[in-house]
Every structure is written in C-alpha cells, then in structure tokens.
Amino acid sequence: MKSLAELAAIQDKVKDSIVLPEGSGDVRVVVGMATCGIAAGAKPVYDTLTDGAKDLSNVTVKQTGCIGICQFEPVVEVYEAGKEKVTYVKMTPEKAQRVVEEHLKGGKVVEEYVYNYKPDQTDGGYGTLAKSDFYKAQKRVALRNCGVINPESIEEYIAMDGYKALGKVLTGMSSDDVIKCVMDSGLRGRGGGGFPTGRKWSFTAANKADQKYVVCNADEGDPGAFMDRSVLEGDPHCIVEAMTICGYATGATEGYIYVRAEYPIAVRRLEIAIAQAKELGLLGKNIFGSGFDFDLHIRLGAGAFVCGEETALMTSIEGNRGEPRPRPPYPAVKGLFAKPTTENNVETFANIAQIILKGAEWFASMGTERSKGTKVFALGGKINNTGLVEIPMGTTLREVIDVIGGGIPNGKQFKAAQTGGPSGGCIPAALIDTEIDYDNLTSIGCMMGSGGLIVMDEDTCMVDIAKFFLTFTVDESCGKCAPCRIGTNRMKEILDKITSGTGTQADIEKLEELADHIKQSSLCGLGQTAPNPVLATLRFFRNEYDAHVIDKKCPAGVCKALLTYKIDADKCKGCTLCARNCPVNAISGKVKEAHTIDTDKCIKCGACMAGCKFGAISRG
Amino acid sequence: MLKKISKIPFSGTPEQEEQLRACINESKHDKHLLMTVMQKAQDIYGYLPFEVQKMIAEGMDVPLEKVYGVSTFYAQFALSPKGKYNISVCLGTACYVKGSQQVLDKICEILGIEPGECTMDGKFSIEECRCVGACGLAPVFTVNEDVYGRVKPEEVAGILAKYN
C-alpha cells in the first residue's frame, strides 16, 4: 500500500457490495457467525442460504460477526437496496430454505421468522431490529462493523472506511498530532481501569529506546464477559489498524496480541486479518510510503486469569509463568522484553480509528464530562434480552435493564447488577438511576470493569455471589504474593462458614479487616481488587449477611445449609411422589395422608419441591 | 492447583517426535517462544509428559524446571492424558449419600487407576465432579456425553464393558 489513492480505489471497488446502491435490486444476506452463532447452529443455515442463492445473481450471502442478540441465535439479516433490513431469528436450515424460496426468490418476507414477530400485528409491518427497544438506545462505535461486514474479508473492512485512519495518520499527521487527538477525545482504558489512553501513549512516546512495543490485551478472563471476543471475531482488522496507529504514535515497530487460547475463532480471524494486511502492505515495511514499519504477532494464553493484568501478561508473552511484576517501573518505561511498551485492551483499540477519522470532538461529544464515548457491555444473568450492547457513557442503569434489557424475567424484582467481574462490585436496586460512567461507579464502590454486566433478581443470594467470585480469585491467584495467595483463602473460609450457618458477627468484622489488608498489600490488580465483591455486597446488603449469621436464614433461599423444606399438611394429597423422588429417603408418610420431611436426613436437593404437583412443599 | 502427574509410560511415536523436533527447530532461536512450543507439543501428544518436557527443555536450551514451572502454572497444560472415554463421577451431596463413592471406588478398582489418571491403554480416564444437577437420579456418573443414573456398584462392570 503506497498511497491513500490506492486505498480509495479498493474501497470504490467493493463499497457497492455492502452499501447497496438504490435501485440496483441487489440483496445482501449476512449470517451471524461468531462463536455464539456457530454454537447455535449457524453453519448449516449459512450453507443452506449459500446453496439456495447460488443461482441468484443479485444475492450475496456472507458470514459476519456478532449481531448482538444472543438469545435469538442463529440470526440472519437481509439487506435490500432502499429498504429496511429484515432480521430473521432462531433460524434452522429448514427455515432458511423457506427464506430462500419466499424472500430471496419470491420477494416476500417470511414474517413468522422475523425478530419480534407478533401474529396479531395487523399493519403488516415487522419489527426491524434497528427500531427495537434493544437497539434504539445503543450507539455502536467499537462494534460498528460487528454483524455488518465479513470479518474474514479485508476488502469489506476497507469498504467501511477501514485503514483510512491509518492512511490519514501516516500521510499527514505527526506522532504528537495523533497522541493529542487521542488525548483530546477523552478516551479512557476500556479494560476496566479507565486510565486516559492518550496519556498512556504519551508516556511511551517520551521514552527513548532502540525498540518499543505495542501490546493488545485480549485475555478476556472475567466470567460472563465476551466483549473482546465479539470485536475480535466480528472486526479483527480494526485492532490491526489501531495497533499500527499506536505504534506510529509511540515509536514502536512491533506489536503483540495476547489472546485467550479458549477463543479459537477469534485467533483464526486475527491470523487471517494479519495475513491479509501484510499482503496489501498495510503491515510490514514502509506502510503508505511513509517509511514507517510495523509488524504484528499473536501469542496465545493458556488459561490463567492473572495474565489479564498487564505486567503478568508481558511476563507470559516472554514465555514465563504469568506472574505479575511490581510497578514501578511501569510498562511505559520497562515493559515487554524490558522495553517501553504501550498496552491497551481490545475495546480501547476498537475506538481509535473512528476517533482519528471523525475527530476528537466528535468522540468527546458522547458520554459524560469525564467519561467520553461509549461502552460495550455483555448483558447477562436474570434479564430478558441477553446480549452484547454498546451504550453512550452516562446511560442510566435503569435504561439498560428496563429498556434495552427488556426487564427481569418471570415478573421478579431487580435486586442488583454486578459489574467488573471478580474485581468489581454491584449496583443495588436503590441506585438504579445511576448514570453509568467510570467516576459514578467508583464513587459507589463499584467499578466499570471490562464490561460484564450480570443482572441479579430477588432469588440471588448476595453472600453466595460474593463467595462465587472469591472462589474464582482463590483458584486464579498466581501465588506470588502472600496477601492474595493466603488472604483470599482465609476470606473464602469465612464466607463458607457464613453460608453454612456457623458464622458469627465477629466473622463479618474479620472479613472487613482482611479485605482491607489484602487491598492494601497485594502486588497486582488481581489481589488488590479481589475483596471488592465482598466489600460491595457488605456495603449494600449487610442485612443479608446479618440474616445468615444472626437468624441463620438465607433470604434468597440459595444457601443450602440454611434452608429447610417443609410440607404443608393441608395441601399435601399424599400422592407419595416426593417420597419416591427423594434421593435420601428423608420423606415419609402413608398414601393419601400428609407426608413429612426428616430435616436431619434431608440434603436440600429440592427434588421433592420440583416434582410436587400441588405446591405443597415450601422452602425457607 | 496441584496437577496429577501421569504414571503411564510414555508412548510417543517417531512421527510425533519428528513433528515436535521440527517445531522446536522453528522456534529455538527465541527462548520467549517456549509457551508456543509447549502449546504445539500438547497439540501433538495430547498432554505434556515428562519425556516431552525434557525434549523441549533440551531443544530450546532452557532448564527443565522452567518448562515444568510453566506447564504447572497454566490450566491449559495437562500432565496426564485423558482417555478416549472420560468418566466423571458426581460426588455432590445427593450422589455421595446414595453411594457414589462406592461407585467411584468400583470404577477405580476395575480400571486400576485413581481419579485424575488414565488407563495404560489410553482408553479410560476418571475424574470427580461436583453436582451435575441430576440429584433425583443419584448416584450419577457420565462417560463422555452419556449419563448413567441410579447406578449400583455391581452394575459398573457391565456399563464399562459397553465401551470396549
């Protein structure tokens, strides 16, 4: 690639295949084929569509990344020139065959299969995804190409203005200009910490060295978070482009992408993207004839959560046990291979090209005063619409849960939202009107985190959740420093005591004291944040802890040791089903007479309650 | 997390060794590629037996203890192979009180291995698991995807015979 003109020529050639020209009669069909789509069976759907459309000259069928509506996979979208796109959900090869016959060949939408189909809708309109509550409040910047382009085609990326930002940077901006632009945009690290990206870049740029590096942290380890995977699977070129821009701005000529081995599709698409970029000269020597060289390597993680910490990640790339290093020296001074290094998370990089192209002001116009732009969340847990959402900073939690998420299933009450995974905290129902941004979340003892947003309802026990996350950190502690290695274990033991009904008030105080020590004295982010789930739940749900230690009850009915199952003698018909279902023969009673449960024998598995046809068994 | 180290004699083929040597030769100029080589070695052998770790250490010219250190740090690296049929016995409360420990003991006795190990012929491996959520069927164990419920120790031999 020698010039912007050359890039523009490629763009002109392929643009019409994505942005279909009006009146052309062209049809573009995309099938969501990220990990989630493929797991739900998108491949045979894709094959049926490709096969069915092979004789139709005006129809192209392409794979694409995550469209965002996880619970409706496999998803197929049909774009027609000058028309609203049509979103087909929960597709099967049989349904796809009907879409081929009736829609692609016959021009008639198969309404029963579309998103949000309501049989009683009489106006003939069908809910398009773009107009739905789930999409309306979203703003797609980092995910702009996910679910739109074919991630394995560099041409399609270029058609959507891809590599134009890199061209603009290399042909007309100084490295200072680039850093200033990123700094002015107000972009902050999307991995969770929220450090201003432009400042990070300026530190590395200021250090002189014979070799510097750019590292992309794609070791997404939070349980329930898949934002980075979706970007890598749906738009891998945007990371390649942004890392090259970062290299130019900071003076680095080599980059590493550290990606989880558990993400094979992301790895494969990154490999394809890097190979394609090299072939077109968008990576390698003398990019855009500017004299700037940049090369990228992929390194696979091997299943260690701590490697998401920046210094541990670098130790791992160097081929060692992924243990963190003390800071300072910071990576900007002495990072990968002891050279100045800039490390950013996938989502941070995914914003860069847009900031360069549309300008710092455009980006800074979105969001709140100190948190600019958008944030991607993986919405999950007890919520109707699970999926990948990107919202402007400052959106309230209420809007995310009630509007985008469509509320809580089965008419249950919202209790709290957990963010930041094992390092984060929770936002209780009382604070549902909190505007989501870095500082607001920090001020309530929570954190933005990388983007996992787990919704919890009245049936979730907050002590149990705290224990769940702590068990995770105990397993994942690398063992290098004592506060984290030993302290988290002791905290977990106390939580075990509390959830098994033997805890005391003094245990809760000990828990708080320990948490404080671990936060103060751990070496890296993993240990420093490990007590957060406990502290946050203690702060907002102290009453639940008290119920566990004082009343020996679990209000949500989760902690088995504190539950008792009871049979209501008035409701029991004596059908004996429960006695037969009980795995430990704890239930006795004569036929057609009320049964009773021997609570000493009962192991609280719930098999009796699940099977009872008369609702006679209660838990308390 | 302590990893179970296999006692099965190493049975690598010359072809596997050739593949491993080729991949070591590709990477030995850069010791930082140790993990990449180990990941490829695990793809070739299915796990990282001591003999393979030694080949890697010598080939890459790094101390064996470093290879061992890396292999035990990351969850992805296995020091014991999984059998063609992986048996997972539920030791959740319901299964335990219904006698899953006896079922597990019987399986171990028949196969002559401990949980976390694999039979010499590579056919069976055993692991313990937490509740699989089928308490009504207790005691439960699974062989790959197949679920067996309400199992009595004396039925184990017959079930395992199906996988011969």
Chai-1 contact restraints between the chains, C-beta under 6 A:
chainA,res_idxA,chainB,res_idxB,connection_type,confidence,min_distance_angstrom,max_distance_angstrom,comment,restraint_id
A,A261,B,Q76,contact,1.0,0.0,6.0,A-B,restraint_1
A,A302,B,Y74,contact,1.0,0.0,6.0,A-B,restraint_2
A,A302,B,Q76,contact,1.0,0.0,6.0,A-B,restraint_3
A,G303,B,Y74,contact,1.0,0.0,6.0,A-B,restraint_4
A,G303,B,A75,contact,1.0,0.0,6.0,A-B,restraint_5
A,G303,B,Q76,contact,1.0,0.0,6.0,A-B,restraint_6
A,A304,B,Y74,contact,1.0,0.0,6.0,A-B,restraint_7
A,E318,B,H32,contact,1.0,0.0,6.0,A-B,restraint_8
A,G319,B,H32,contact,1.0,0.0,6.0,A-B,restraint_9
A,G319,B,L34,contact,1.0,0.0,6.0,A-B,restraint_10
A,G319,B,M35,contact,1.0,0.0,6.0,A-B,restraint_11
A,R321,B,G69,contact,1.0,0.0,6.0,A-B,restraint_12
A,R321,B,V70,contact,1.0,0.0,6.0,A-B,restraint_13
A,R321,B,F73,contact,1.0,0.0,6.0,A-B,restraint_14
A,N581,B,G136,contact,1.0,0.0,6.0,A-B,restraint_15
A,P583,B,A94,contact,1.0,0.0,6.0,A-B,restraint_16
A,P583,B,K98,contact,1.0,0.0,6.0,A-B,restraint_17
A,P583,B,C135,contact,1.0,0.0,6.0,A-B,restraint_18
A,P583,B,A138,contact,1.0,0.0,6.0,A-B,restraint_19
A,V584,B,V97,contact,1.0,0.0,6.0,A-B,restraint_20
A,I603,B,T93,contact,1.0,0.0,6.0,A-B,restraint_21
A,I603,B,A94,contact,1.0,0.0,6.0,A-B,restraint_22
A,C605,B,A94,contact,1.0,0.0,6.0,A-B,restraint_23
A,C605,B,C135,contact,1.0,0.0,6.0,A-B,restraint_24
A,A607,B,C135,contact,1.0,0.0,6.0,A-B,restraint_25
A,A607,B,G136,contact,1.0,0.0,6.0,A-B,restraint_26
